[in-house]
Amino acid sequence: MFPKIKICCISSLEEAHLAVQLGASALGLVAKMPSGPGPISDELIREIAAAVPPPIASFLLTSRTDITGIAEHQRAVGTNTVQIVDALSEGTYAQLRLALPGISIVQVIHVVDEKSVDEALEIAPQVDALLLDSGNPNLAVKELGGTGRVHNWALSRQIVEQSSKPVFLAGGLNAENVKVAMDAVQPWGLDLCSGVRSNGNLDPVKLEAFFRAVYG
């Protein structure tokens, strides 16, 4: 069974249509972040989310960490999924689920060390999916995604093997390394941004090469 593919950092309706046309199962729409590529306005996120055809998932990447703020953010843009890129600072996932009925909740785990495995397995039962990335939320200016770096896939494999929920793998994926990543981690889904871009724009040649590498 092939993994689902989420193309992140979508910056226009044209990029959204291209990603869907070539086979993306989900689109990532990046809101305001402390650092990293791809943030767009909430207005544009709302416009793209409204144009995404079912059953394609539209992910709001939010750096808000309190459930009230996260819920308000999702309602403002209308995506069908919320991707929380930092740890919750206030409230619980159960409260967030009550506030956002019918909306999928995906929690990002930045795989730094063995503690990340414990964090992921503790959170997994409370959300719909995990997304393993290569950021570092402990820096003075937090890295919450879009680093283009590969992390320790052995740790990610531990999470996949033990998680009760689907797991996306992100961080430095491209057409050249995705087969190795799939074999090493066995993720339910793949997530990428910089690996299919040239000069900041979604590159159809790189995108097609990535899909060929996964499905070929």
N, C-alpha and C positions, 0 to 999 in steps of 0.2 A: 504494500500500500504506500503510495507516494505521499510525502508531506504536503500540507497546505502551504501556500506561499503568500506572505503579506509584504507588499511593497510600501515602504514608509517614506516620509518626507514629501508626500504628494503636494505639489505647489500650485496646481491649476486644474481646471476641468479637462484640458487637453492631456495632461499627464495621467489623470484618473482614467480617462477613456483608453489611453494607450495601455496602461497596466492591466485593465480589465480585459481588453481585447486579446492580449497575449497570454492571459490565463491566471491572473492574480485572484486569489480567493478573498483577500482583504486589502484595504488601503489604510495607511497610517497618516493621520492629519495632525501635525505638530503645532500645538499652541505655544504661547510664550514660555521660554525656558531660560534658566540662568546661563546656559552655554549650549553649544552644539549647532548643527545645521538644520535648516528646513522649517523654522517657525513661520507660520502665516497667521493672518488676522482671524479672529473668531467669525467675522462676517464671511470670509472666504471658506472657512471650514464648513459653515452652515450651508453655503451654496453648493459645495462639492458633495457633502453628505446627502443633500436632497436629490442629487442627480445620480447617486450610486444605485444601480439596479439590484434588486434582490436576485439571488441570495448573497451577494457580496457584502462582507462586513465592513463597516466604516468605524475606524478606531479614532477616538479623540485621545491624543497624548496630552495629559494635563500634569503640570508640576504642582498643582494644589494638593495639600495633604490633609485638610480637614474635610469631613464628609459633607458639611453644608456647602463649602466652596466647590467641591467636586460635583455634587449634585446640581448646583446652580450652573456650573460650567457646561455640563452635559445638556441640560435643558435649553441652554442658550444656543447650542449648535446643532442638536438633533441627531447626533450619531447613534448607531445602535450598540456601540461598545465603548466603554471607557477604559483607557489604559493608564494606570497610575504609575508614574515613573519614579516616585520616591516613596519612602515609608509613611504610613498613616501617622499623623501627629495628634489627631483628635477624632474620637468616635471609633466605631467598629464596622467591619464589613457587613454584618447583619443589619446594622442601622442604614448603611448605604444601600443595601439591597431593597429595604423597605422604601427608601426615598426614591429609588430608580427602578420601579417594577418593570420587568421585561428587558432591561438593559444588561448586557453581559459585562462582567467585571474581570479585567485582566490586571494582575499585579506584576510589575517588573521586579526581578531580583538581579542586582548587579553582583556577578559572581567574582568575588574577591579572594575568598579563602574557604576553609572548611565550615566556618560559621555561616556562610551563605547557603550551604546545603541544609543546615538545621533551620534557618530562617524560611527557606522555600517550603520545606516539608511541614512546618508549623502553619504556614499561611494557606497552602494548597486547598485544604478542605473548605475554606471560607470563600473561595473565589471560583470563577469559571475556568480560568486558565492561568498559567504562569508564563512569563516571557523572560528568558535568561539573557542578560546583556553584559556589556563590558565597561560600564561606567564606573565612577567612583564618587558616591555621595558624601564621602568624608573629606573631600577637598574644600578649601576656602571658597572657591567658586565650584559648585557641584557639577560633576559630569553625570548627566542623567540619560545618556544615549547618544547615538550618532558619532561614536568615537572612531569607527573604522578599525578597531582593534579586536583581535581574537583573544578570548580568555581561555582558562583551563578547561578544556572539553571533558577531561576525566571527572571533574566535579559536576559538570552539567549532566553527564551520563548517570552519575549517582542519583541526581534529582529525578531524571526521567524514569529510572528504574523503580523509584520508591514513591513517586508522586501519584496521588489519587486523581489528579486532573491533567488535562492535556498541557503539553509544554512546547512553547515556541523557542527556537534557538536564534539569537541575534549576535551581532558583533563580528565585523570584519569578513562577512561572507561574500563570495564572488563565484564566478563560473569556474575558476581554477581550483578552489578548495572545497566547494560545496559537497562533492561526493565523499571526500574524506570526512567532512563534518557529519554528514548523514550516517556514515558507517560508525563513526566514533561515538555519536550521541544518541542516535535513533529518535530524533524529536518528532512530535506530532506535526509541528509547523516550522517554517523558516521565515525569518524577518530580515529585511535588508534595506539599506538606504544608499550609502556611498558606493557600494559595489556595483550598482547599475547606473551610475551617473558619470557624466563628463562635463566639466566646467559648471557643476552645480545643477545641470539639467538631466532629466531622465533620458537615458541613451537607449534608443530602440535596439541597437546592435548588441549592446551589453545585456539588455533585458532578454532578448531572444536567446543569446548564448547561455544565460543563466537557466532559463526554462529548459533548454536542450540538455544542459548538464544534469538537471534534476530528473527529467522525464525520459531522457534518451537512453 
